[in-house]
Amino acid sequence: MSKKAVVLVNVGTPDSTKVSDVAKYLHEFLGDGRVIDLPWLSRKLLVNFIIVPFRSPKSSKLYKKVWDEKGSPLLYLTENLADKLRQELGETYDVHIGMRYQNPSLEKLIKSNKFQKYSEVIFIPLFPQYASSTTGTVIELIYKSLANRDVIPKINVISQFYDHPEFINCFADNISKFNVNEYDFVIFTYHGLPLSHINRVHPEILESSCNCQNEFPEHGQYCYKACCFETTRLLLKKTGIAPEKSITSFQSRLTNKWLKPFSDEVIIEYAKQGKKRGLIVAPSFTTDCLETIVELGIDYDELFQSHGGEKLDMVPSLNDNDLFVQFLKKLVIGDKVI
Amino acid sequence: MSKKAVVLVNVGTPDSTKVSDVAKYLHEFLGDGRVIDLPWLSRKLLVNFIIVPFRSPKSSKLYKKVWDEKGSPLLYLTENLADKLRQELGETYDVHIGMRYQNPSLEKLIKSNKFQKYSEVIFIPLFPQYASSTTGTVIELIYKSLANRDVIPKINVISQFYDHPEFINCFADNISKFNVNEYDFVIFTYHGLPLSHINRVHPEILESSCNCQNEFPEHGQYCYKACCFETTRLLLKKTGIAPEKSITSFQSRLTNKWLKPFSDEVIIEYAKQGKKRGLIVAPSFTTDCLETIVELGIDYDELFQSHGGEKLDMVPSLNDNDLFVQFLKKLVIGDKVI
């Protein structure tokens, strides 16, 4: 039997914290039409002449906060995960990693012609919930890089896995390392998205008129918002955390027309209500990175404290946890689960 | 559980035997860069001004031979297959058919936005062996039609199935309906391909220096030639037909630089050797069509007889055989088999 390949795909990181490397990263990331969905020329002008020049020095400072002696956590944590999965899968699988933006480049990996020798290539974008700007852009890159090839190898792209019981188990296990009773509230925070992205998934149903906060709707299959709320419901059920003690919110917004409630506003509100200790969980990230380590772990804690709270603790992401490795192994070798 | 979709994909057929409809079909088919691999402009000139005008009236006559009261066999046989598979799979699957060229159009089906509601769409190009000009062009169309979508649904494309034991079983069963002892020889004929196509699959190994006629090589996974010879070996083993009584050859060539030996030359050679009765099997087609019904079933028989042979019988293709339906059902609902 010939070998199969597994490709763990993550969003990406600058090569270093230097402003020029951060600018390169932002340029590629924000140049993606699925990330900033403006017409091509407007996006190019905005990204090249406004966002990248002004944001790169600021972002570079943020990356310096997240960088440690091993480098960029997003990168080395993904590498560690790949190493462990490689050990688990044994010799019949080759495990690669590929970043959507910058290095090690998913695009270069696909174009290297390596995949032709495998009987199947299984791509796992490490994003639990499908969104056009994460899993969608990865699949677009894969499809476009392979479409014109003489030999288009057999591939399998895992679209999402937010509702897989073993994935839920991984996050519940991480949460269980904290004594939930000691906290006044638990925030399930997900990376935000423009409302226009949500409305494009189900144009027949406006985001604002949908009931997916309360139950998973039939049209919600590829709707990031519906899948985030469902992730929270599944995690509440698994961990036994009382729904009334928890909230689902969205962070990292760029404008007011992004998914609500906004996590920072929720945190301020809780502090104003006199709540003292909070726990924050981020189940749209499987790997800790700038957004979790700095935004959630440092900035939100400071925000909470500056409004009268005592401490906001962050549950780490799955990173290279053994349970997560076992889950990925099952995705790869198990029956079709998605 | 939400529904899954199955799409049976076949090559296509003109809408009718009218010269204008045949021209439309040839125009789309030959306009595909994977079918005629000339630079865009040369192909356009050749196809629009030379091949289509001169070949359409001739092809129209051929299609009149193959058309029957139910219409184009390729179409209604694929529809019958889909009907039977629909019955077998029950309500959790929707079964569609899509033609790569003309109608019912695979491209229109994909672009209709129907697939977003399914948890998975399983495409089965009905070509047992992968080739750039058959399965490759289907996958290219699927990838390109889906790549830019906001929601890219979870898909699974079956790349090839020539070596699946149950597929081999289907063809062996069809062969078993003939008394092989009554025949002087058995030809396993496959649709030909330009040698350049083969060499592009494994540029490091020239088609002419490869030993895949005798054993399956490591680099042969996506090589049409290697997979055709392997199909014959598997069929010989399954049916017990003596290898020395059989030959593997290739039909429908356009130039001399196509896969050899050429089936028509083999047939003439057998007739000249004084052989009287032959059996012909075409395991690169799962559905009977112009190439099997007319080229193999009528023309080759006439050719054989005109050189002194008595009768060349053709084993029908799988069409909507119940065994084939069962095999497809297994591909769809079974464990990952490919």
Chai-1 contact restraints between the chains, C-beta under 6 A:
chainA,res_idxA,chainB,res_idxB,connection_type,confidence,min_distance_angstrom,max_distance_angstrom,comment,restraint_id
A,S132,B,D150,contact,1.0,0.0,6.0,A-B,restraint_1
A,G136,B,I152,contact,1.0,0.0,6.0,A-B,restraint_2
A,I139,B,I152,contact,1.0,0.0,6.0,A-B,restraint_3
A,E140,B,A147,contact,1.0,0.0,6.0,A-B,restraint_4
A,Y143,B,Y143,contact,1.0,0.0,6.0,A-B,restraint_5
A,Y143,B,A147,contact,1.0,0.0,6.0,A-B,restraint_6
A,K144,B,A147,contact,1.0,0.0,6.0,A-B,restraint_7
A,A147,B,E140,contact,1.0,0.0,6.0,A-B,restraint_8
A,A147,B,Y143,contact,1.0,0.0,6.0,A-B,restraint_9
A,A147,B,K144,contact,1.0,0.0,6.0,A-B,restraint_10
A,D150,B,S132,contact,1.0,0.0,6.0,A-B,restraint_11
A,D150,B,R200,contact,1.0,0.0,6.0,A-B,restraint_12
A,V151,B,V201,contact,1.0,0.0,6.0,A-B,restraint_13
A,V151,B,Y222,contact,1.0,0.0,6.0,A-B,restraint_14
A,I152,B,G136,contact,1.0,0.0,6.0,A-B,restraint_15
A,I152,B,I139,contact,1.0,0.0,6.0,A-B,restraint_16
A,K154,B,S159,contact,1.0,0.0,6.0,A-B,restraint_17
A,S159,B,K154,contact,1.0,0.0,6.0,A-B,restraint_18
A,R200,B,D150,contact,1.0,0.0,6.0,A-B,restraint_19
A,V201,B,V151,contact,1.0,0.0,6.0,A-B,restraint_20
A,Y222,B,V151,contact,1.0,0.0,6.0,A-B,restraint_21
A,D335,B,D335,contact,1.0,0.0,6.0,A-B,restraint_22
